[in-house]
Amino acid sequence: MSRRYGMFVMWRDIAAEAQARGEPATIVNAAKARADASWLALKESLNSGSKST
């Protein structure tokens, strides 16, 4: 689970840095999409873990 959180934080930070540097919207949006996907995967693993106990 901590790896999934780490992936979320990494992509969130990449998106923020790219936006701050003025990178093209395509790059920023791609990083944001990866952060969103990582967040959903983390949320899903938390939900499935709580249902199994």
N, CA, C and O atoms as a Maestro MAE file, in Angstrom:
{
 s_m_m2io_version
 :::
 2.0.0
}

f_m_ct {
 s_m_title
 :::
 protein
 m_atom[212] {
  # First column is atom index #
  i_m_mmod_type
  r_m_x_coord
  r_m_y_coord
  r_m_z_coord
  i_m_residue_number
  s_m_chain_name
  s_m_pdb_residue_name
  s_m_pdb_atom_name
  i_m_atomic_number
  :::
  1 25 0.828 -1.185 0.000 1 A "MET " " N  " 7
  2 3 0.000 0.000 0.000 1 A "MET " " CA " 6
  3 2 0.878 1.256 0.000 1 A "MET " " C  " 6
  4 15 0.537 2.235 -0.664 1 A "MET " " O  " 8
  5 25 1.980 1.250 0.717 2 A "SER " " N  " 7
  6 3 2.818 2.449 0.750 2 A "SER " " CA " 6
  7 2 3.435 2.728 -0.617 2 A "SER " " C  " 6
  8 15 3.710 3.880 -0.951 2 A "SER " " O  " 8
  9 25 3.654 1.675 -1.411 3 A "ARG " " N  " 7
  10 3 4.175 1.875 -2.766 3 A "ARG " " CA " 6
  11 2 3.146 2.614 -3.617 3 A "ARG " " C  " 6
  12 15 3.500 3.500 -4.396 3 A "ARG " " O  " 8
  13 25 1.885 2.254 -3.470 4 A "ARG " " N  " 7
  14 3 0.836 2.934 -4.238 4 A "ARG " " CA " 6
  15 2 0.719 4.395 -3.827 4 A "ARG " " C  " 6
  16 15 0.516 5.269 -4.670 4 A "ARG " " O  " 8
  17 25 0.847 4.653 -2.548 5 A "TYR " " N  " 7
  18 3 0.803 6.040 -2.089 5 A "TYR " " CA " 6
  19 2 2.012 6.804 -2.626 5 A "TYR " " C  " 6
  20 15 1.901 7.961 -3.032 5 A "TYR " " O  " 8
  21 25 3.156 6.146 -2.620 6 A "GLY " " N  " 7
  22 3 4.366 6.764 -3.163 6 A "GLY " " CA " 6
  23 2 4.225 7.110 -4.633 6 A "GLY " " C  " 6
  24 15 4.686 8.164 -5.071 6 A "GLY " " O  " 8
  25 25 3.588 6.225 -5.402 7 A "MET " " N  " 7
  26 3 3.361 6.493 -6.826 7 A "MET " " CA " 6
  27 2 2.422 7.686 -6.991 7 A "MET " " C  " 6
  28 15 2.638 8.535 -7.856 7 A "MET " " O  " 8
  29 25 1.389 7.747 -6.167 8 A "PHE " " N  " 7
  30 3 0.460 8.878 -6.229 8 A "PHE " " CA " 6
  31 2 1.187 10.191 -5.948 8 A "PHE " " C  " 6
  32 15 1.025 11.166 -6.683 8 A "PHE " " O  " 8
  33 25 1.981 10.214 -4.894 9 A "VAL " " N  " 7
  34 3 2.702 11.430 -4.518 9 A "VAL " " CA " 6
  35 2 3.682 11.831 -5.617 9 A "VAL " " C  " 6
  36 15 3.816 13.012 -5.937 9 A "VAL " " O  " 8
  37 25 4.367 10.839 -6.193 10 A "MET " " N  " 7
  38 3 5.328 11.133 -7.251 10 A "MET " " CA " 6
  39 2 4.646 11.809 -8.446 10 A "MET " " C  " 6
  40 15 5.115 12.841 -8.927 10 A "MET " " O  " 8
  41 25 3.536 11.225 -8.927 11 A "TRP " " N  " 7
  42 3 2.850 11.793 -10.087 11 A "TRP " " CA " 6
  43 2 2.207 13.135 -9.763 11 A "TRP " " C  " 6
  44 15 2.159 14.020 -10.618 11 A "TRP " " O  " 8
  45 25 1.713 13.297 -8.540 12 A "ARG " " N  " 7
  46 3 1.148 14.584 -8.131 12 A "ARG " " CA " 6
  47 2 2.222 15.664 -8.157 12 A "ARG " " C  " 6
  48 15 1.985 16.780 -8.619 12 A "ARG " " O  " 8
  49 25 3.408 15.320 -7.656 13 A "ASP " " N  " 7
  50 3 4.515 16.276 -7.635 13 A "ASP " " CA " 6
  51 2 5.016 16.591 -9.040 13 A "ASP " " C  " 6
  52 15 5.336 17.740 -9.346 13 A "ASP " " O  " 8
  53 25 5.084 15.571 -9.893 14 A "ILE " " N  " 7
  54 3 5.507 15.793 -11.280 14 A "ILE " " CA " 6
  55 2 4.543 16.743 -11.975 14 A "ILE " " C  " 6
  56 15 4.968 17.645 -12.696 14 A "ILE " " O  " 8
  57 25 3.253 16.544 -11.761 15 A "ALA " " N  " 7
  58 3 2.249 17.423 -12.385 15 A "ALA " " CA " 6
  59 2 2.408 18.858 -11.890 15 A "ALA " " C  " 6
  60 15 2.355 19.799 -12.682 15 A "ALA " " O  " 8
  61 25 2.602 19.024 -10.595 16 A "ALA " " N  " 7
  62 3 2.744 20.371 -10.033 16 A "ALA " " CA " 6
  63 2 4.009 21.052 -10.549 16 A "ALA " " C  " 6
  64 15 3.986 22.238 -10.879 16 A "ALA " " O  " 8
  65 25 5.110 20.305 -10.618 17 A "GLU " " N  " 7
  66 3 6.361 20.883 -11.110 17 A "GLU " " CA " 6
  67 2 6.254 21.242 -12.587 17 A "GLU " " C  " 6
  68 15 6.727 22.299 -13.005 17 A "GLU " " O  " 8
  69 25 5.640 20.376 -13.371 18 A "ALA " " N  " 7
  70 3 5.483 20.649 -14.801 18 A "ALA " " CA " 6
  71 2 4.626 21.888 -15.019 18 A "ALA " " C  " 6
  72 15 4.916 22.712 -15.886 18 A "ALA " " O  " 8
  73 25 3.577 22.011 -14.231 19 A "GLN " " N  " 7
  74 3 2.702 23.179 -14.357 19 A "GLN " " CA " 6
  75 2 3.446 24.452 -13.950 19 A "GLN " " C  " 6
  76 15 3.299 25.491 -14.592 19 A "GLN " " O  " 8
  77 25 4.236 24.372 -12.896 20 A "ALA " " N  " 7
  78 3 4.987 25.537 -12.426 20 A "ALA " " CA " 6
  79 2 6.048 25.972 -13.438 20 A "ALA " " C  " 6
  80 15 6.338 27.162 -13.562 20 A "ALA " " O  " 8
  81 25 6.626 25.013 -14.157 21 A "ARG " " N  " 7
  82 3 7.637 25.337 -15.169 21 A "ARG " " CA " 6
  83 2 7.022 25.822 -16.469 21 A "ARG " " C  " 6
  84 15 7.737 26.274 -17.363 21 A "ARG " " O  " 8
  85 25 5.711 25.733 -16.584 22 A "GLY " " N  " 7
  86 3 5.053 26.171 -17.808 22 A "GLY " " CA " 6
  87 2 5.123 25.154 -18.933 22 A "GLY " " C  " 6
  88 15 5.086 25.513 -20.110 22 A "GLY " " O  " 8
  89 25 5.224 23.881 -18.564 23 A "GLU " " N  " 7
  90 3 5.244 22.821 -19.577 23 A "GLU " " CA " 6
  91 2 3.916 22.817 -20.328 23 A "GLU " " C  " 6
  92 15 2.918 23.337 -19.830 23 A "GLU " " O  " 8
  93 25 3.904 22.231 -21.526 24 A "PRO " " N  " 7
  94 3 2.648 22.157 -22.292 24 A "PRO " " CA " 6
  95 2 1.547 21.433 -21.509 24 A "PRO " " C  " 6
  96 15 1.817 20.550 -20.695 24 A "PRO " " O  " 8
  97 25 0.314 21.828 -21.775 25 A "ALA " " N  " 7
  98 3 -0.831 21.257 -21.059 25 A "ALA " " CA " 6
  99 2 -0.900 19.747 -21.225 25 A "ALA " " C  " 6
  100 15 -1.363 19.049 -20.323 25 A "ALA " " O  " 8
  101 25 -0.448 19.235 -22.359 26 A "THR " " N  " 7
  102 3 -0.483 17.787 -22.595 26 A "THR " " CA " 6
  103 2 0.327 17.043 -21.537 26 A "THR " " C  " 6
  104 15 -0.111 16.016 -21.019 26 A "THR " " O  " 8
  105 25 1.498 17.563 -21.225 27 A "ILE " " N  " 7
  106 3 2.364 16.918 -20.231 27 A "ILE " " CA " 6
  107 2 1.750 17.027 -18.842 27 A "ILE " " C  " 6
  108 15 1.727 16.055 -18.087 27 A "ILE " " O  " 8
  109 25 1.257 18.206 -18.510 28 A "VAL " " N  " 7
  110 3 0.641 18.422 -17.197 28 A "VAL " " CA " 6
  111 2 -0.575 17.519 -17.036 28 A "VAL " " C  " 6
  112 15 -0.736 16.871 -16.002 28 A "VAL " " O  " 8
  113 25 -1.428 17.475 -18.050 29 A "ASN " " N  " 7
  114 3 -2.641 16.653 -17.971 29 A "ASN " " CA " 6
  115 2 -2.317 15.170 -17.896 29 A "ASN " " C  " 6
  116 15 -3.008 14.423 -17.204 29 A "ASN " " O  " 8
  117 25 -1.276 14.732 -18.597 30 A "ALA " " N  " 7
  118 3 -0.877 13.321 -18.528 30 A "ALA " " CA " 6
  119 2 -0.415 12.964 -17.118 30 A "ALA " " C  " 6
  120 15 -0.763 11.906 -16.595 30 A "ALA " " O  " 8
  121 25 0.366 13.843 -16.508 31 A "ALA " " N  " 7
  122 3 0.833 13.586 -15.143 31 A "ALA " " CA " 6
  123 2 -0.331 13.601 -14.158 31 A "ALA " " C  " 6
  124 15 -0.375 12.794 -13.230 31 A "ALA " " O  " 8
  125 25 -1.275 14.524 -14.362 32 A "LYS " " N  " 7
  126 3 -2.453 14.562 -13.490 32 A "LYS " " CA " 6
  127 2 -3.286 13.297 -13.646 32 A "LYS " " C  " 6
  128 15 -3.821 12.777 -12.666 32 A "LYS " " O  " 8
  129 25 -3.397 12.804 -14.869 33 A "ALA " " N  " 7
  130 3 -4.154 11.568 -15.102 33 A "ALA " " CA " 6
  131 2 -3.486 10.392 -14.409 33 A "ALA " " C  " 6
  132 15 -4.170 9.539 -13.842 33 A "ALA " " O  " 8
  133 25 -2.155 10.335 -14.445 34 A "ARG " " N  " 7
  134 3 -1.448 9.256 -13.749 34 A "ARG " " CA " 6
  135 2 -1.633 9.372 -12.240 34 A "ARG " " C  " 6
  136 15 -1.783 8.361 -11.553 34 A "ARG " " O  " 8
  137 25 -1.624 10.595 -11.721 35 A "ALA " " N  " 7
  138 3 -1.853 10.798 -10.285 35 A "ALA " " CA " 6
  139 2 -3.260 10.343 -9.909 35 A "ALA " " C  " 6
  140 15 -3.452 9.688 -8.884 35 A "ALA " " O  " 8
  141 25 -4.239 10.689 -10.736 36 A "ASP " " N  " 7
  142 3 -5.621 10.267 -10.472 36 A "ASP " " CA " 6
  143 2 -5.742 8.753 -10.489 36 A "ASP " " C  " 6
  144 15 -6.407 8.170 -9.632 36 A "ASP " " O  " 8
  145 25 -5.099 8.111 -11.467 37 A "ALA " " N  " 7
  146 3 -5.153 6.649 -11.557 37 A "ALA " " CA " 6
  147 2 -4.482 6.007 -10.345 37 A "ALA " " C  " 6
  148 15 -4.973 5.010 -9.817 37 A "ALA " " O  " 8
  149 25 -3.369 6.575 -9.909 38 A "SER " " N  " 7
  150 3 -2.684 6.048 -8.725 38 A "SER " " CA " 6
  151 2 -3.550 6.210 -7.482 38 A "SER " " C  " 6
  152 15 -3.594 5.320 -6.632 38 A "SER " " O  " 8
  153 25 -4.237 7.339 -7.375 39 A "TRP " " N  " 7
  154 3 -5.118 7.580 -6.232 39 A "TRP " " CA " 6
  155 2 -6.264 6.574 -6.220 39 A "TRP " " C  " 6
  156 15 -6.601 6.021 -5.172 39 A "TRP " " O  " 8
  157 25 -6.860 6.340 -7.383 40 A "LEU " " N  " 7
  158 3 -7.965 5.380 -7.453 40 A "LEU " " CA " 6
  159 2 -7.501 3.972 -7.105 40 A "LEU " " C  " 6
  160 15 -8.221 3.232 -6.434 40 A "LEU " " O  " 8
  161 25 -6.306 3.593 -7.554 41 A "ALA " " N  " 7
  162 3 -5.767 2.272 -7.221 41 A "ALA " " CA " 6
  163 2 -5.529 2.151 -5.718 41 A "ALA " " C  " 6
  164 15 -5.810 1.112 -5.121 41 A "ALA " " O  " 8
  165 25 -5.015 3.212 -5.116 42 A "LEU " " N  " 7
  166 3 -4.798 3.207 -3.670 42 A "LEU " " CA " 6
  167 2 -6.118 3.084 -2.932 42 A "LEU " " C  " 6
  168 15 -6.247 2.290 -2.000 42 A "LEU " " O  " 8
  169 25 -7.106 3.878 -3.354 43 A "LYS " " N  " 7
  170 3 -8.420 3.842 -2.716 43 A "LYS " " CA " 6
  171 2 -9.056 2.458 -2.841 43 A "LYS " " C  " 6
  172 15 -9.660 1.955 -1.895 43 A "LYS " " O  " 8
  173 25 -8.913 1.853 -4.016 44 A "GLU " " N  " 7
  174 3 -9.472 0.520 -4.238 44 A "GLU " " CA " 6
  175 2 -8.801 -0.513 -3.341 44 A "GLU " " C  " 6
  176 15 -9.470 -1.384 -2.784 44 A "GLU " " O  " 8
  177 25 -7.480 -0.417 -3.201 45 A "SER " " N  " 7
  178 3 -6.786 -1.380 -2.347 45 A "SER " " CA " 6
  179 2 -7.167 -1.194 -0.883 45 A "SER " " C  " 6
  180 15 -7.256 -2.168 -0.136 45 A "SER " " O  " 8
  181 25 -7.393 0.052 -0.470 46 A "LEU " " N  " 7
  182 3 -7.836 0.288 0.906 46 A "LEU " " CA " 6
  183 2 -9.230 -0.281 1.132 46 A "LEU " " C  " 6
  184 15 -9.492 -0.899 2.164 46 A "LEU " " O  " 8
  185 25 -10.122 -0.073 0.172 47 A "ASN " " N  " 7
  186 3 -11.486 -0.586 0.300 47 A "ASN " " CA " 6
  187 2 -11.522 -2.104 0.282 47 A "ASN " " C  " 6
  188 15 -12.262 -2.708 1.058 47 A "ASN " " O  " 8
  189 25 -10.747 -2.729 -0.578 48 A "SER " " N  " 7
  190 3 -10.760 -4.189 -0.641 48 A "SER " " CA " 6
  191 2 -10.112 -4.784 0.603 48 A "SER " " C  " 6
  192 15 -10.494 -5.867 1.046 48 A "SER " " O  " 8
  193 25 -9.130 -4.080 1.170 49 A "GLY " " N  " 7
  194 3 -8.494 -4.554 2.395 49 A "GLY " " CA " 6
  195 2 -9.428 -4.491 3.583 49 A "GLY " " C  " 6
  196 15 -9.400 -5.374 4.441 49 A "GLY " " O  " 8
  197 25 -10.249 -3.465 3.648 50 A "SER " " N  " 7
  198 3 -11.163 -3.336 4.781 50 A "SER " " CA " 6
  199 2 -12.319 -4.319 4.673 50 A "SER " " C  " 6
  200 15 -12.889 -4.719 5.688 50 A "SER " " O  " 8
  201 25 -12.670 -4.712 3.457 51 A "LYS " " N  " 7
  202 3 -13.756 -5.670 3.283 51 A "LYS " " CA " 6
  203 2 -13.325 -7.087 3.621 51 A "LYS " " C  " 6
  204 15 -14.156 -7.920 3.983 51 A "LYS " " O  " 8
  205 25 -12.011 -7.370 3.502 52 A "SER " " N  " 7
  206 3 -11.555 -8.732 3.742 52 A "SER " " CA " 6
  207 2 -11.332 -9.019 5.217 52 A "SER " " C  " 6
  208 15 -11.166 -10.180 5.593 52 A "SER " " O  " 8
  209 25 -11.322 -7.989 6.072 53 A "THR " " N  " 7
  210 3 -11.074 -8.233 7.503 53 A "THR " " CA " 6
  211 2 -12.351 -8.339 8.287 53 A "THR " " C  " 6
  212 15 -12.315 -8.542 9.500 53 A "THR " " O  " 8
  :::
 }
 m_bond[211] {
  # First column is bond index #
  i_m_from
  i_m_to
  i_m_order
  :::
  1 1 2 1
  2 2 3 1
  3 3 4 2
  4 3 5 1
  5 5 6 1
  6 6 7 1
  7 7 8 2
  8 7 9 1
  9 9 10 1
  10 10 11 1
  11 11 12 2
  12 11 13 1
  13 13 14 1
  14 14 15 1
  15 15 16 2
  16 15 17 1
  17 17 18 1
  18 18 19 1
  19 19 20 2
  20 19 21 1
  21 21 22 1
  22 22 23 1
  23 23 24 2
  24 23 25 1
  25 25 26 1
  26 26 27 1
  27 27 28 2
  28 27 29 1
  29 29 30 1
  30 30 31 1
  31 31 32 2
  32 31 33 1
  33 33 34 1
  34 34 35 1
  35 35 36 2
  36 35 37 1
  37 37 38 1
  38 38 39 1
  39 39 40 2
  40 39 41 1
  41 41 42 1
  42 42 43 1
  43 43 44 2
  44 43 45 1
  45 45 46 1
  46 46 47 1
  47 47 48 2
  48 47 49 1
  49 49 50 1
  50 50 51 1
  51 51 52 2
  52 51 53 1
  53 53 54 1
  54 54 55 1
  55 55 56 2
  56 55 57 1
  57 57 58 1
  58 58 59 1
  59 59 60 2
  60 59 61 1
  61 61 62 1
  62 62 63 1
  63 63 64 2
  64 63 65 1
  65 65 66 1
  66 66 67 1
  67 67 68 2
  68 67 69 1
  69 69 70 1
  70 70 71 1
  71 71 72 2
  72 71 73 1
  73 73 74 1
  74 74 75 1
  75 75 76 2
  76 75 77 1
  77 77 78 1
  78 78 79 1
  79 79 80 2
  80 79 81 1
  81 81 82 1
  82 82 83 1
  83 83 84 2
  84 83 85 1
  85 85 86 1
  86 86 87 1
  87 87 88 2
  88 87 89 1
  89 89 90 1
  90 90 91 1
  91 91 92 2
  92 91 93 1
  93 93 94 1
  94 94 95 1
  95 95 96 2
  96 95 97 1
  97 97 98 1
  98 98 99 1
  99 99 100 2
  100 99 101 1
  101 101 102 1
  102 102 103 1
  103 103 104 2
  104 103 105 1
  105 105 106 1
  106 106 107 1
  107 107 108 2
  108 107 109 1
  109 109 110 1
  110 110 111 1
  111 111 112 2
  112 111 113 1
  113 113 114 1
  114 114 115 1
  115 115 116 2
  116 115 117 1
  117 117 118 1
  118 118 119 1
  119 119 120 2
  120 119 121 1
  121 121 122 1
  122 122 123 1
  123 123 124 2
  124 123 125 1
  125 125 126 1
  126 126 127 1
  127 127 128 2
  128 127 129 1
  129 129 130 1
  130 130 131 1
  131 131 132 2
  132 131 133 1
  133 133 134 1
  134 134 135 1
  135 135 136 2
  136 135 137 1
  137 137 138 1
  138 138 139 1
  139 139 140 2
  140 139 141 1
  141 141 142 1
  142 142 143 1
  143 143 144 2
  144 143 145 1
  145 145 146 1
  146 146 147 1
  147 147 148 2
  148 147 149 1
  149 149 150 1
  150 150 151 1
  151 151 152 2
  152 151 153 1
  153 153 154 1
  154 154 155 1
  155 155 156 2
  156 155 157 1
  157 157 158 1
  158 158 159 1
  159 159 160 2
  160 159 161 1
  161 161 162 1
  162 162 163 1
  163 163 164 2
  164 163 165 1
  165 165 166 1
  166 166 167 1
  167 167 168 2
  168 167 169 1
  169 169 170 1
  170 170 171 1
  171 171 172 2
  172 171 173 1
  173 173 174 1
  174 174 175 1
  175 175 176 2
  176 175 177 1
  177 177 178 1
  178 178 179 1
  179 179 180 2
  180 179 181 1
  181 181 182 1
  182 182 183 1
  183 183 184 2
  184 183 185 1
  185 185 186 1
  186 186 187 1
  187 187 188 2
  188 187 189 1
  189 189 190 1
  190 190 191 1
  191 191 192 2
  192 191 193 1
  193 193 194 1
  194 194 195 1
  195 195 196 2
  196 195 197 1
  197 197 198 1
  198 198 199 1
  199 199 200 2
  200 199 201 1
  201 201 202 1
  202 202 203 1
  203 203 204 2
  204 203 205 1
  205 205 206 1
  206 206 207 1
  207 207 208 2
  208 207 209 1
  209 209 210 1
  210 210 211 1
  211 211 212 2
  :::
 }
}
